[in-house]
């Protein structure tokens, strides 16, 4: 009997699919958070620079 003939193979592939899908969602979430943090950091640098120019 091969793996594809086994009755439980569907559960195995489903479990792998769920795991890999969750991992993909987690990686996309981390990427989006990092992108937003980079944008916030750039905005803070701009505000900081404007404050320095006002003081002069």
mmCIF entry with sequence, helices, sheets and N, C-alpha, C, O atoms, coordinates in Angstrom:
data_MODEL
# 
_entry.id   MODEL 
# 
_entity.id                         1 
_entity.type                       polymer 
_entity.pdbx_number_of_molecules   1 
# 
_entity_poly.entity_id                      1 
_entity_poly.type                           'polypeptide(L)' 
_entity_poly.nstd_linkage                   no 
_entity_poly.nstd_monomer                   no 
_entity_poly.pdbx_seq_one_letter_code       
;(UNK)(UNK)(UNK)(UNK)(UNK)(UNK)(UNK)(UNK)(UNK)(UNK)(UNK)(UNK)(UNK)(UNK)(UNK)(UNK)
(UNK)(UNK)(UNK)(UNK)(UNK)(UNK)(UNK)(UNK)(UNK)(UNK)(UNK)(UNK)(UNK)(UNK)(UNK)(UNK)
(UNK)(UNK)(UNK)(UNK)(UNK)(UNK)(UNK)(UNK)(UNK)(UNK)(UNK)(UNK)(UNK)(UNK)(UNK)(UNK)
(UNK)(UNK)(UNK)(UNK)(UNK)(UNK)(UNK)(UNK)
;
_entity_poly.pdbx_seq_one_letter_code_can   XXXXXXXXXXXXXXXXXXXXXXXXXXXXXXXXXXXXXXXXXXXXXXXXXXXXXXXX 
_entity_poly.pdbx_strand_id                 A 
# 
loop_
_entity_poly_seq.entity_id 
_entity_poly_seq.num 
_entity_poly_seq.mon_id 
_entity_poly_seq.hetero 
1 1  UNK n 
1 2  UNK n 
1 3  UNK n 
1 4  UNK n 
1 5  UNK n 
1 6  UNK n 
1 7  UNK n 
1 8  UNK n 
1 9  UNK n 
1 10 UNK n 
1 11 UNK n 
1 12 UNK n 
1 13 UNK n 
1 14 UNK n 
1 15 UNK n 
1 16 UNK n 
1 17 UNK n 
1 18 UNK n 
1 19 UNK n 
1 20 UNK n 
1 21 UNK n 
1 22 UNK n 
1 23 UNK n 
1 24 UNK n 
1 25 UNK n 
1 26 UNK n 
1 27 UNK n 
1 28 UNK n 
1 29 UNK n 
1 30 UNK n 
1 31 UNK n 
1 32 UNK n 
1 33 UNK n 
1 34 UNK n 
1 35 UNK n 
1 36 UNK n 
1 37 UNK n 
1 38 UNK n 
1 39 UNK n 
1 40 UNK n 
1 41 UNK n 
1 42 UNK n 
1 43 UNK n 
1 44 UNK n 
1 45 UNK n 
1 46 UNK n 
1 47 UNK n 
1 48 UNK n 
1 49 UNK n 
1 50 UNK n 
1 51 UNK n 
1 52 UNK n 
1 53 UNK n 
1 54 UNK n 
1 55 UNK n 
1 56 UNK n 
# 
_struct_asym.id          A 
_struct_asym.entity_id   1 
# 
loop_
_struct_conf.conf_type_id 
_struct_conf.id 
_struct_conf.pdbx_PDB_helix_id 
_struct_conf.beg_label_comp_id 
_struct_conf.beg_label_asym_id 
_struct_conf.beg_label_seq_id 
_struct_conf.pdbx_beg_PDB_ins_code 
_struct_conf.end_label_comp_id 
_struct_conf.end_label_asym_id 
_struct_conf.end_label_seq_id 
_struct_conf.pdbx_end_PDB_ins_code 
_struct_conf.beg_auth_comp_id 
_struct_conf.beg_auth_asym_id 
_struct_conf.beg_auth_seq_id 
_struct_conf.end_auth_comp_id 
_struct_conf.end_auth_asym_id 
_struct_conf.end_auth_seq_id 
_struct_conf.pdbx_PDB_helix_class 
_struct_conf.details 
_struct_conf.pdbx_PDB_helix_length 
HELX_P HELX_P1 AA1 UNK A 3 ? UNK A 5  ? UNK A 3 UNK A 5  5 ? 3  
HELX_P HELX_P2 AA2 UNK A 9 ? UNK A 55 ? UNK A 9 UNK A 55 1 ? 47 
# 
_struct_conf_type.id          HELX_P 
_struct_conf_type.criteria    ? 
_struct_conf_type.reference   ? 
# 
loop_
_atom_site.group_PDB 
_atom_site.id 
_atom_site.type_symbol 
_atom_site.label_atom_id 
_atom_site.label_alt_id 
_atom_site.label_comp_id 
_atom_site.label_asym_id 
_atom_site.label_entity_id 
_atom_site.label_seq_id 
_atom_site.pdbx_PDB_ins_code 
_atom_site.Cartn_x 
_atom_site.Cartn_y 
_atom_site.Cartn_z 
_atom_site.occupancy 
_atom_site.B_iso_or_equiv 
_atom_site.pdbx_formal_charge 
_atom_site.auth_seq_id 
_atom_site.auth_comp_id 
_atom_site.auth_asym_id 
_atom_site.auth_atom_id 
_atom_site.pdbx_PDB_model_num 
ATOM 1   N N  . UNK A 1 1  ? 0.849  -1.183 0.000  1.00 0.00 ? 1  UNK A N  1 
ATOM 2   C CA . UNK A 1 1  ? 0.000  0.000  0.000  1.00 0.00 ? 1  UNK A CA 1 
ATOM 3   C C  . UNK A 1 1  ? 0.894  1.244  0.000  1.00 0.00 ? 1  UNK A C  1 
ATOM 4   O O  . UNK A 1 1  ? 1.827  1.349  0.796  1.00 0.00 ? 1  UNK A O  1 
ATOM 5   N N  . UNK A 1 2  ? 0.601  2.172  -0.890 1.00 0.00 ? 2  UNK A N  1 
ATOM 6   C CA . UNK A 1 2  ? 1.362  3.412  -0.959 1.00 0.00 ? 2  UNK A CA 1 
ATOM 7   C C  . UNK A 1 2  ? 0.668  4.467  -0.101 1.00 0.00 ? 2  UNK A C  1 
ATOM 8   O O  . UNK A 1 2  ? -0.441 4.268  0.393  1.00 0.00 ? 2  UNK A O  1 
ATOM 9   N N  . UNK A 1 3  ? 1.346  5.574  0.055  1.00 0.00 ? 3  UNK A N  1 
ATOM 10  C CA . UNK A 1 3  ? 0.803  6.655  0.878  1.00 0.00 ? 3  UNK A CA 1 
ATOM 11  C C  . UNK A 1 3  ? -0.517 7.186  0.322  1.00 0.00 ? 3  UNK A C  1 
ATOM 12  O O  . UNK A 1 3  ? -1.429 7.498  1.088  1.00 0.00 ? 3  UNK A O  1 
ATOM 13  N N  . UNK A 1 4  ? -0.626 7.289  -0.972 1.00 0.00 ? 4  UNK A N  1 
ATOM 14  C CA . UNK A 1 4  ? -1.838 7.841  -1.585 1.00 0.00 ? 4  UNK A CA 1 
ATOM 15  C C  . UNK A 1 4  ? -3.016 6.878  -1.508 1.00 0.00 ? 4  UNK A C  1 
ATOM 16  O O  . UNK A 1 4  ? -4.165 7.303  -1.630 1.00 0.00 ? 4  UNK A O  1 
ATOM 17  N N  . UNK A 1 5  ? -2.753 5.599  -1.309 1.00 0.00 ? 5  UNK A N  1 
ATOM 18  C CA . UNK A 1 5  ? -3.828 4.626  -1.165 1.00 0.00 ? 5  UNK A CA 1 
ATOM 19  C C  . UNK A 1 5  ? -4.343 4.545  0.261  1.00 0.00 ? 5  UNK A C  1 
ATOM 20  O O  . UNK A 1 5  ? -5.419 3.999  0.504  1.00 0.00 ? 5  UNK A O  1 
ATOM 21  N N  . UNK A 1 6  ? -3.591 5.080  1.197  1.00 0.00 ? 6  UNK A N  1 
ATOM 22  C CA . UNK A 1 6  ? -3.979 5.023  2.610  1.00 0.00 ? 6  UNK A CA 1 
ATOM 23  C C  . UNK A 1 6  ? -5.190 5.919  2.854  1.00 0.00 ? 6  UNK A C  1 
ATOM 24  O O  . UNK A 1 6  ? -5.278 7.010  2.292  1.00 0.00 ? 6  UNK A O  1 
ATOM 25  N N  . UNK A 1 7  ? -6.122 5.462  3.689  1.00 0.00 ? 7  UNK A N  1 
ATOM 26  C CA . UNK A 1 7  ? -7.332 6.231  3.984  1.00 0.00 ? 7  UNK A CA 1 
ATOM 27  C C  . UNK A 1 7  ? -7.016 7.497  4.784  1.00 0.00 ? 7  UNK A C  1 
ATOM 28  O O  . UNK A 1 7  ? -7.742 8.486  4.694  1.00 0.00 ? 7  UNK A O  1 
ATOM 29  N N  . UNK A 1 8  ? -5.958 7.467  5.549  1.00 0.00 ? 8  UNK A N  1 
ATOM 30  C CA . UNK A 1 8  ? -5.611 8.607  6.404  1.00 0.00 ? 8  UNK A CA 1 
ATOM 31  C C  . UNK A 1 8  ? -4.724 9.634  5.706  1.00 0.00 ? 8  UNK A C  1 
ATOM 32  O O  . UNK A 1 8  ? -4.362 10.642 6.313  1.00 0.00 ? 8  UNK A O  1 
ATOM 33  N N  . UNK A 1 9  ? -4.371 9.402  4.458  1.00 0.00 ? 9  UNK A N  1 
ATOM 34  C CA . UNK A 1 9  ? -3.512 10.328 3.722  1.00 0.00 ? 9  UNK A CA 1 
ATOM 35  C C  . UNK A 1 9  ? -4.178 11.690 3.575  1.00 0.00 ? 9  UNK A C  1 
ATOM 36  O O  . UNK A 1 9  ? -3.497 12.715 3.578  1.00 0.00 ? 9  UNK A O  1 
ATOM 37  N N  . UNK A 1 10 ? -5.496 11.708 3.447  1.00 0.00 ? 10 UNK A N  1 
ATOM 38  C CA . UNK A 1 10 ? -6.221 12.981 3.327  1.00 0.00 ? 10 UNK A CA 1 
ATOM 39  C C  . UNK A 1 10 ? -5.982 13.832 4.564  1.00 0.00 ? 10 UNK A C  1 
ATOM 40  O O  . UNK A 1 10 ? -5.787 15.042 4.458  1.00 0.00 ? 10 UNK A O  1 
ATOM 41  N N  . UNK A 1 11 ? -5.997 13.216 5.718  1.00 0.00 ? 11 UNK A N  1 
ATOM 42  C CA . UNK A 1 11 ? -5.779 13.961 6.960  1.00 0.00 ? 11 UNK A CA 1 
ATOM 43  C C  . UNK A 1 11 ? -4.345 14.484 7.043  1.00 0.00 ? 11 UNK A C  1 
ATOM 44  O O  . UNK A 1 11 ? -4.102 15.595 7.514  1.00 0.00 ? 11 UNK A O  1 
ATOM 45  N N  . UNK A 1 12 ? -3.410 13.672 6.580  1.00 0.00 ? 12 UNK A N  1 
ATOM 46  C CA . UNK A 1 12 ? -2.012 14.094 6.579  1.00 0.00 ? 12 UNK A CA 1 
ATOM 47  C C  . UNK A 1 12 ? -1.823 15.327 5.699  1.00 0.00 ? 12 UNK A C  1 
ATOM 48  O O  . UNK A 1 12 ? -1.218 16.311 6.122  1.00 0.00 ? 12 UNK A O  1 
ATOM 49  N N  . UNK A 1 13 ? -2.343 15.268 4.476  1.00 0.00 ? 13 UNK A N  1 
ATOM 50  C CA . UNK A 1 13 ? -2.184 16.396 3.562  1.00 0.00 ? 13 UNK A CA 1 
ATOM 51  C C  . UNK A 1 13 ? -2.957 17.616 4.042  1.00 0.00 ? 13 UNK A C  1 
ATOM 52  O O  . UNK A 1 13 ? -2.508 18.746 3.853  1.00 0.00 ? 13 UNK A O  1 
ATOM 53  N N  . UNK A 1 14 ? -4.106 17.400 4.657  1.00 0.00 ? 14 UNK A N  1 
ATOM 54  C CA . UNK A 1 14 ? -4.882 18.513 5.203  1.00 0.00 ? 14 UNK A CA 1 
ATOM 55  C C  . UNK A 1 14 ? -4.121 19.182 6.341  1.00 0.00 ? 14 UNK A C  1 
ATOM 56  O O  . UNK A 1 14 ? -4.090 20.409 6.438  1.00 0.00 ? 14 UNK A O  1 
ATOM 57  N N  . UNK A 1 15 ? -3.512 18.377 7.197  1.00 0.00 ? 15 UNK A N  1 
ATOM 58  C CA . UNK A 1 15 ? -2.739 18.930 8.314  1.00 0.00 ? 15 UNK A CA 1 
ATOM 59  C C  . UNK A 1 15 ? -1.551 19.747 7.802  1.00 0.00 ? 15 UNK A C  1 
ATOM 60  O O  . UNK A 1 15 ? -1.277 20.836 8.305  1.00 0.00 ? 15 UNK A O  1 
ATOM 61  N N  . UNK A 1 16 ? -0.854 19.217 6.802  1.00 0.00 ? 16 UNK A N  1 
ATOM 62  C CA . UNK A 1 16 ? 0.253  19.974 6.214  1.00 0.00 ? 16 UNK A CA 1 
ATOM 63  C C  . UNK A 1 16 ? -0.243 21.265 5.577  1.00 0.00 ? 16 UNK A C  1 
ATOM 64  O O  . UNK A 1 16 ? 0.396  22.310 5.696  1.00 0.00 ? 16 UNK A O  1 
ATOM 65  N N  . UNK A 1 17 ? -1.371 21.190 4.910  1.00 0.00 ? 17 UNK A N  1 
ATOM 66  C CA . UNK A 1 17 ? -1.935 22.385 4.282  1.00 0.00 ? 17 UNK A CA 1 
ATOM 67  C C  . UNK A 1 17 ? -2.300 23.447 5.303  1.00 0.00 ? 17 UNK A C  1 
ATOM 68  O O  . UNK A 1 17 ? -2.014 24.628 5.112  1.00 0.00 ? 17 UNK A O  1 
ATOM 69  N N  . UNK A 1 18 ? -2.933 23.021 6.386  1.00 0.00 ? 18 UNK A N  1 
ATOM 70  C CA . UNK A 1 18 ? -3.308 23.973 7.440  1.00 0.00 ? 18 UNK A CA 1 
ATOM 71  C C  . UNK A 1 18 ? -2.055 24.591 8.070  1.00 0.00 ? 18 UNK A C  1 
ATOM 72  O O  . UNK A 1 18 ? -1.998 25.798 8.304  1.00 0.00 ? 18 UNK A O  1 
ATOM 73  N N  . UNK A 1 19 ? -1.061 23.751 8.338  1.00 0.00 ? 19 UNK A N  1 
ATOM 74  C CA . UNK A 1 19 ? 0.175  24.249 8.939  1.00 0.00 ? 19 UNK A CA 1 
ATOM 75  C C  . UNK A 1 19 ? 0.880  25.242 8.021  1.00 0.00 ? 19 UNK A C  1 
ATOM 76  O O  . UNK A 1 19 ? 1.276  26.322 8.460  1.00 0.00 ? 19 UNK A O  1 
ATOM 77  N N  . UNK A 1 20 ? 1.036  24.883 6.759  1.00 0.00 ? 20 UNK A N  1 
ATOM 78  C CA . UNK A 1 20 ? 1.731  25.774 5.823  1.00 0.00 ? 20 UNK A CA 1 
ATOM 79  C C  . UNK A 1 20 ? 0.917  27.045 5.559  1.00 0.00 ? 20 UNK A C  1 
ATOM 80  O O  . UNK A 1 20 ? 1.490  28.119 5.381  1.00 0.00 ? 20 UNK A O  1 
ATOM 81  N N  . UNK A 1 21 ? -0.404 26.928 5.535  1.00 0.00 ? 21 UNK A N  1 
ATOM 82  C CA . UNK A 1 21 ? -1.246 28.107 5.376  1.00 0.00 ? 21 UNK A CA 1 
ATOM 83  C C  . UNK A 1 21 ? -1.112 29.054 6.559  1.00 0.00 ? 21 UNK A C  1 
ATOM 84  O O  . UNK A 1 21 ? -1.012 30.269 6.387  1.00 0.00 ? 21 UNK A O  1 
ATOM 85  N N  . UNK A 1 22 ? -1.109 28.489 7.753  1.00 0.00 ? 22 UNK A N  1 
ATOM 86  C CA . UNK A 1 22 ? -0.922 29.313 8.945  1.00 0.00 ? 22 UNK A CA 1 
ATOM 87  C C  . UNK A 1 22 ? 0.436  29.972 8.975  1.00 0.00 ? 22 UNK A C  1 
ATOM 88  O O  . UNK A 1 22 ? 0.565  31.131 9.369  1.00 0.00 ? 22 UNK A O  1 
ATOM 89  N N  . UNK A 1 23 ? 1.448  29.237 8.561  1.00 0.00 ? 23 UNK A N  1 
ATOM 90  C CA . UNK A 1 23 ? 2.796  29.795 8.509  1.00 0.00 ? 23 UNK A CA 1 
ATOM 91  C C  . UNK A 1 23 ? 2.881  30.932 7.501  1.00 0.00 ? 23 UNK A C  1 
ATOM 92  O O  . UNK A 1 23 ? 3.546  31.938 7.747  1.00 0.00 ? 23 UNK A O  1 
ATOM 93  N N  . UNK A 1 24 ? 2.207  30.770 6.367  1.00 0.00 ? 24 UNK A N  1 
ATOM 94  C CA . UNK A 1 24 ? 2.201  31.829 5.353  1.00 0.00 ? 24 UNK A CA 1 
ATOM 95  C C  . UNK A 1 24 ? 1.499  33.079 5.878  1.00 0.00 ? 24 UNK A C  1 
ATOM 96  O O  . UNK A 1 24 ? 1.977  34.194 5.668  1.00 0.00 ? 24 UNK A O  1 
ATOM 97  N N  . UNK A 1 25 ? 0.366  32.897 6.559  1.00 0.00 ? 25 UNK A N  1 
ATOM 98  C CA . UNK A 1 25 ? -0.359 34.040 7.128  1.00 0.00 ? 25 UNK A CA 1 
ATOM 99  C C  . UNK A 1 25 ? 0.506  34.744 8.166  1.00 0.00 ? 25 UNK A C  1 
ATOM 100 O O  . UNK A 1 25 ? 0.533  35.973 8.218  1.00 0.00 ? 25 UNK A O  1 
ATOM 101 N N  . UNK A 1 26 ? 1.206  33.984 8.986  1.00 0.00 ? 26 UNK A N  1 
ATOM 102 C CA . UNK A 1 26 ? 2.081  34.557 10.007 1.00 0.00 ? 26 UNK A CA 1 
ATOM 103 C C  . UNK A 1 26 ? 3.222  35.361 9.362  1.00 0.00 ? 26 UNK A C  1 
ATOM 104 O O  . UNK A 1 26 ? 3.547  36.456 9.822  1.00 0.00 ? 26 UNK A O  1 
ATOM 105 N N  . UNK A 1 27 ? 3.819  34.820 8.310  1.00 0.00 ? 27 UNK A N  1 
ATOM 106 C CA . UNK A 1 27 ? 4.918  35.531 7.636  1.00 0.00 ? 27 UNK A CA 1 
ATOM 107 C C  . UNK A 1 27 ? 4.418  36.822 6.984  1.00 0.00 ? 27 UNK A C  1 
ATOM 108 O O  . UNK A 1 27 ? 5.098  37.846 7.046  1.00 0.00 ? 27 UNK A O  1 
ATOM 109 N N  . UNK A 1 28 ? 3.255  36.783 6.370  1.00 0.00 ? 28 UNK A N  1 
ATOM 110 C CA . UNK A 1 28 ? 2.689  38.000 5.770  1.00 0.00 ? 28 UNK A CA 1 
ATOM 111 C C  . UNK A 1 28 ? 2.391  39.022 6.857  1.00 0.00 ? 28 UNK A C  1 
ATOM 112 O O  . UNK A 1 28 ? 2.620  40.217 6.670  1.00 0.00 ? 28 UNK A O  1 
ATOM 113 N N  . UNK A 1 29 ? 1.883  38.558 7.987  1.00 0.00 ? 29 UNK A N  1 
ATOM 114 C CA . UNK A 1 29 ? 1.602  39.462 9.108  1.00 0.00 ? 29 UNK A CA 1 
ATOM 115 C C  . UNK A 1 29 ? 2.882  40.138 9.600  1.00 0.00 ? 29 UNK A C  1 
ATOM 116 O O  . UNK A 1 29 ? 2.895  41.345 9.841  1.00 0.00 ? 29 UNK A O  1 
ATOM 117 N N  . UNK A 1 30 ? 3.944  39.370 9.745  1.00 0.00 ? 30 UNK A N  1 
ATOM 118 C CA . UNK A 1 30 ? 5.222  39.948 10.170 1.00 0.00 ? 30 UNK A CA 1 
ATOM 119 C C  . UNK A 1 30 ? 5.730  40.953 9.157  1.00 0.00 ? 30 UNK A C  1 
ATOM 120 O O  . UNK A 1 30 ? 6.239  42.008 9.536  1.00 0.00 ? 30 UNK A O  1 
ATOM 121 N N  . UNK A 1 31 ? 5.601  40.646 7.874  1.00 0.00 ? 31 UNK A N  1 
ATOM 122 C CA . UNK A 1 31 ? 6.054  41.554 6.828  1.00 0.00 ? 31 UNK A CA 1 
ATOM 123 C C  . UNK A 1 31 ? 5.278  42.868 6.866  1.00 0.00 ? 31 UNK A C  1 
ATOM 124 O O  . UNK A 1 31 ? 5.865  43.943 6.744  1.00 0.00 ? 31 UNK A O  1 
ATOM 125 N N  . UNK A 1 32 ? 3.952  42.779 7.036  1.00 0.00 ? 32 UNK A N  1 
ATOM 126 C CA . UNK A 1 32 ? 3.131  43.990 7.097  1.00 0.00 ? 32 UNK A CA 1 
ATOM 127 C C  . UNK A 1 32 ? 3.465  44.834 8.323  1.00 0.00 ? 32 UNK A C  1 
ATOM 128 O O  . UNK A 1 32 ? 3.530  46.060 8.239  1.00 0.00 ? 32 UNK A O  1 
ATOM 129 N N  . UNK A 1 33 ? 3.673  44.185 9.445  1.00 0.00 ? 33 UNK A N  1 
ATOM 130 C CA . UNK A 1 33 ? 4.045  44.923 10.659 1.00 0.00 ? 33 UNK A CA 1 
ATOM 131 C C  . UNK A 1 33 ? 5.382  45.625 10.488 1.00 0.00 ? 33 UNK A C  1 
ATOM 132 O O  . UNK A 1 33 ? 5.541  46.773 10.903 1.00 0.00 ? 33 UNK A O  1 
ATOM 133 N N  . UNK A 1 34 ? 6.342  44.940 9.879  1.00 0.00 ? 34 UNK A N  1 
ATOM 134 C CA . UNK A 1 34 ? 7.657  45.540 9.660  1.00 0.00 ? 34 UNK A CA 1 
ATOM 135 C C  . UNK A 1 34 ? 7.551  46.747 8.724  1.00 0.00 ? 34 UNK A C  1 
ATOM 136 O O  . UNK A 1 34 ? 8.189  47.775 8.953  1.00 0.00 ? 34 UNK A O  1 
ATOM 137 N N  . UNK A 1 35 ? 6.744  46.615 7.673  1.00 0.00 ? 35 UNK A N  1 
ATOM 138 C CA . UNK A 1 35 ? 6.563  47.713 6.733  1.00 0.00 ? 35 UNK A CA 1 
ATOM 139 C C  . UNK A 1 35 ? 5.947  48.918 7.438  1.00 0.00 ? 35 UNK A C  1 
ATOM 140 O O  . UNK A 1 35 ? 6.374  50.051 7.216  1.00 0.00 ? 35 UNK A O  1 
ATOM 141 N N  . UNK A 1 36 ? 4.947  48.681 8.283  1.00 0.00 ? 36 UNK A N  1 
ATOM 142 C CA . UNK A 1 36 ? 4.324  49.779 9.015  1.00 0.00 ? 36 UNK A CA 1 
ATOM 143 C C  . UNK A 1 36 ? 5.290  50.421 10.000 1.00 0.00 ? 36 UNK A C  1 
ATOM 144 O O  . UNK A 1 36 ? 5.283  51.640 10.174 1.00 0.00 ? 36 UNK A O  1 
ATOM 145 N N  . UNK A 1 37 ? 6.119  49.610 10.643 1.00 0.00 ? 37 UNK A N  1 
ATOM 146 C CA . UNK A 1 37 ? 7.122  50.163 11.558 1.00 0.00 ? 37 UNK A CA 1 
ATOM 147 C C  . UNK A 1 37 ? 8.128  51.037 10.814 1.00 0.00 ? 37 UNK A C  1 
ATOM 148 O O  . UNK A 1 37 ? 8.535  52.086 11.315 1.00 0.00 ? 37 UNK A O  1 
ATOM 149 N N  . UNK A 1 38 ? 8.525  50.606 9.626  1.00 0.00 ? 38 UNK A N  1 
ATOM 150 C CA . UNK A 1 38 ? 9.460  51.417 8.831  1.00 0.00 ? 38 UNK A CA 1 
ATOM 151 C C  . UNK A 1 38 ? 8.823  52.751 8.437  1.00 0.00 ? 38 UNK A C  1 
ATOM 152 O O  . UNK A 1 38 ? 9.488  53.787 8.448  1.00 0.00 ? 38 UNK A O  1 
ATOM 153 N N  . UNK A 1 39 ? 7.547  52.723 8.091  1.00 0.00 ? 39 UNK A N  1 
ATOM 154 C CA . UNK A 1 39 ? 6.843  53.967 7.751  1.00 0.00 ? 39 UNK A CA 1 
ATOM 155 C C  . UNK A 1 39 ? 6.747  54.890 8.965  1.00 0.00 ? 39 UNK A C  1 
ATOM 156 O O  . UNK A 1 39 ? 6.963  56.097 8.855  1.00 0.00 ? 39 UNK A O  1 
ATOM 157 N N  . UNK A 1 40 ? 6.424  54.319 10.114 1.00 0.00 ? 40 UNK A N  1 
ATOM 158 C CA . UNK A 1 40 ? 6.334  55.126 11.334 1.00 0.00 ? 40 UNK A CA 1 
ATOM 159 C C  . UNK A 1 40 ? 7.679  55.729 11.702 1.00 0.00 ? 40 UNK A C  1 
ATOM 160 O O  . UNK A 1 40 ? 7.757  56.878 12.137 1.00 0.00 ? 40 UNK A O  1 
ATOM 161 N N  . UNK A 1 41 ? 8.737  54.947 11.526 1.00 0.00 ? 41 UNK A N  1 
ATOM 162 C CA . UNK A 1 41 ? 10.073 55.449 11.830 1.00 0.00 ? 41 UNK A CA 1 
ATOM 163 C C  . UNK A 1 41 ? 10.433 56.618 10.919 1.00 0.00 ? 41 UNK A C  1 
ATOM 164 O O  . UNK A 1 41 ? 10.997 57.613 11.374 1.00 0.00 ? 41 UNK A O  1 
ATOM 165 N N  . UNK A 1 42 ? 10.110 56.498 9.649  1.00 0.00 ? 42 UNK A N  1 
ATOM 166 C CA . UNK A 1 42 ? 10.389 57.583 8.705  1.00 0.00 ? 42 UNK A CA 1 
ATOM 167 C C  . UNK A 1 42 ? 9.598  58.835 9.062  1.00 0.00 ? 42 UNK A C  1 
ATOM 168 O O  . UNK A 1 42 ? 10.117 59.948 8.974  1.00 0.00 ? 42 UNK A O  1 
ATOM 169 N N  . UNK A 1 43 ? 8.346  58.654 9.463  1.00 0.00 ? 43 UNK A N  1 
ATOM 170 C CA . UNK A 1 43 ? 7.518  59.789 9.858  1.00 0.00 ? 43 UNK A CA 1 
ATOM 171 C C  . UNK A 1 43 ? 8.096  60.470 11.102 1.00 0.00 ? 43 UNK A C  1 
ATOM 172 O O  . UNK A 1 43 ? 8.123  61.698 11.184 1.00 0.00 ? 43 UNK A O  1 
ATOM 173 N N  . UNK A 1 44 ? 8.549  59.685 12.051 1.00 0.00 ? 44 UNK A N  1 
ATOM 174 C CA . UNK A 1 44 ? 9.160  60.264 13.254 1.00 0.00 ? 44 UNK A CA 1 
ATOM 175 C C  . UNK A 1 44 ? 10.429 61.042 12.923 1.00 0.00 ? 44 UNK A C  1 
ATOM 176 O O  . UNK A 1 44 ? 10.687 62.093 13.509 1.00 0.00 ? 44 UNK A O  1 
ATOM 177 N N  . UNK A 1 45 ? 11.215 60.530 11.989 1.00 0.00 ? 45 UNK A N  1 
ATOM 178 C CA . UNK A 1 45 ? 12.421 61.262 11.573 1.00 0.00 ? 45 UNK A CA 1 
ATOM 179 C C  . UNK A 1 45 ? 12.057 62.595 10.914 1.00 0.00 ? 45 UNK A C  1 
ATOM 180 O O  . UNK A 1 45 ? 12.725 63.605 11.135 1.00 0.00 ? 45 UNK A O  1 
ATOM 181 N N  . UNK A 1 46 ? 10.999 62.590 10.109 1.00 0.00 ? 46 UNK A N  1 
ATOM 182 C CA . UNK A 1 46 ? 10.566 63.828 9.472  1.00 0.00 ? 46 UNK A CA 1 
ATOM 183 C C  . UNK A 1 46 ? 10.091 64.839 10.514 1.00 0.00 ? 46 UNK A C  1 
ATOM 184 O O  . UNK A 1 46 ? 10.434 66.018 10.437 1.00 0.00 ? 46 UNK A O  1 
ATOM 185 N N  . UNK A 1 47 ? 9.313  64.387 11.474 1.00 0.00 ? 47 UNK A N  1 
ATOM 186 C CA . UNK A 1 47 ? 8.829  65.279 12.535 1.00 0.00 ? 47 UNK A CA 1 
ATOM 187 C C  . UNK A 1 47 ? 9.994  65.826 13.342 1.00 0.00 ? 47 UNK A C  1 
ATOM 188 O O  . UNK A 1 47 ? 10.029 67.009 13.680 1.00 0.00 ? 47 UNK A O  1 
ATOM 189 N N  . UNK A 1 48 ? 10.940 64.958 13.646 1.00 0.00 ? 48 UNK A N  1 
ATOM 190 C CA . UNK A 1 48 ? 12.121 65.372 14.403 1.00 0.00 ? 48 UNK A CA 1 
ATOM 191 C C  . UNK A 1 48 ? 12.910 66.427 13.629 1.00 0.00 ? 48 UNK A C  1 
ATOM 192 O O  . UNK A 1 48 ? 13.381 67.405 14.209 1.00 0.00 ? 48 UNK A O  1 
ATOM 193 N N  . UNK A 1 49 ? 13.051 66.230 12.339 1.00 0.00 ? 49 UNK A N  1 
ATOM 194 C CA . UNK A 1 49 ? 13.791 67.188 11.506 1.00 0.00 ? 49 UNK A CA 1 
ATOM 195 C C  . UNK A 1 49 ? 13.060 68.532 11.458 1.00 0.00 ? 49 UNK A C  1 
ATOM 196 O O  . UNK A 1 49 ? 13.694 69.585 11.517 1.00 0.00 ? 49 UNK A O  1 
ATOM 197 N N  . UNK A 1 50 ? 11.734 68.498 11.352 1.00 0.00 ? 50 UNK A N  1 
ATOM 198 C CA . UNK A 1 50 ? 10.955 69.738 11.343 1.00 0.00 ? 50 UNK A CA 1 
ATOM 199 C C  . UNK A 1 50 ? 11.087 70.486 12.665 1.00 0.00 ? 50 UNK A C  1 
ATOM 200 O O  . UNK A 1 50 ? 11.163 71.715 12.679 1.00 0.00 ? 50 UNK A O  1 
ATOM 201 N N  . UNK A 1 51 ? 11.115 69.761 13.760 1.00 0.00 ? 51 UNK A N  1 
ATOM 202 C CA . UNK A 1 51 ? 11.282 70.386 15.063 1.00 0.00 ? 51 UNK A CA 1 
ATOM 203 C C  . UNK A 1 51 ? 12.655 71.059 15.196 1.00 0.00 ? 51 UNK A C  1 
ATOM 204 O O  . UNK A 1 51 ? 12.783 72.129 15.791 1.00 0.00 ? 51 UNK A O  1 
ATOM 205 N N  . UNK A 1 52 ? 13.662 70.414 14.634 1.00 0.00 ? 52 UNK A N  1 
ATOM 206 C CA . UNK A 1 52 ? 15.014 70.995 14.682 1.00 0.00 ? 52 UNK A CA 1 
ATOM 207 C C  . UNK A 1 52 ? 15.060 72.289 13.857 1.00 0.00 ? 52 UNK A C  1 
ATOM 208 O O  . UNK A 1 52 ? 15.694 73.264 14.259 1.00 0.00 ? 52 UNK A O  1 
ATOM 209 N N  . UNK A 1 53 ? 14.387 72.287 12.710 1.00 0.00 ? 53 UNK A N  1 
ATOM 210 C CA . UNK A 1 53 ? 14.374 73.483 11.872 1.00 0.00 ? 53 UNK A CA 1 
ATOM 211 C C  . UNK A 1 53 ? 13.612 74.626 12.534 1.00 0.00 ? 53 UNK A C  1 
ATOM 212 O O  . UNK A 1 53 ? 13.985 75.786 12.359 1.00 0.00 ? 53 UNK A O  1 
ATOM 213 N N  . UNK A 1 54 ? 12.571 74.338 13.279 1.00 0.00 ? 54 UNK A N  1 
ATOM 214 C CA . UNK A 1 54 ? 11.793 75.368 13.976 1.00 0.00 ? 54 UNK A CA 1 
ATOM 215 C C  . UNK A 1 54 ? 12.610 76.019 15.078 1.00 0.00 ? 54 UNK A C  1 
ATOM 216 O O  . UNK A 1 54 ? 12.460 77.212 15.344 1.00 0.00 ? 54 UNK A O  1 
ATOM 217 N N  . UNK A 1 55 ? 13.461 75.253 15.712 1.00 0.00 ? 55 UNK A N  1 
ATOM 218 C CA . UNK A 1 55 ? 14.254 75.763 16.828 1.00 0.00 ? 55 UNK A CA 1 
ATOM 219 C C  . UNK A 1 55 ? 15.335 76.734 16.356 1.00 0.00 ? 55 UNK A C  1 
ATOM 220 O O  . UNK A 1 55 ? 15.785 77.585 17.123 1.00 0.00 ? 55 UNK A O  1 
ATOM 221 N N  . UNK A 1 56 ? 15.749 76.610 15.109 1.00 0.00 ? 56 UNK A N  1 
ATOM 222 C CA . UNK A 1 56 ? 16.852 77.441 14.614 1.00 0.00 ? 56 UNK A CA 1 
ATOM 223 C C  . UNK A 1 56 ? 16.413 78.834 14.317 1.00 0.00 ? 56 UNK A C  1 
ATOM 224 O O  . UNK A 1 56 ? 17.222 79.659 13.892 1.00 0.00 ? 56 UNK A O  1 
# 
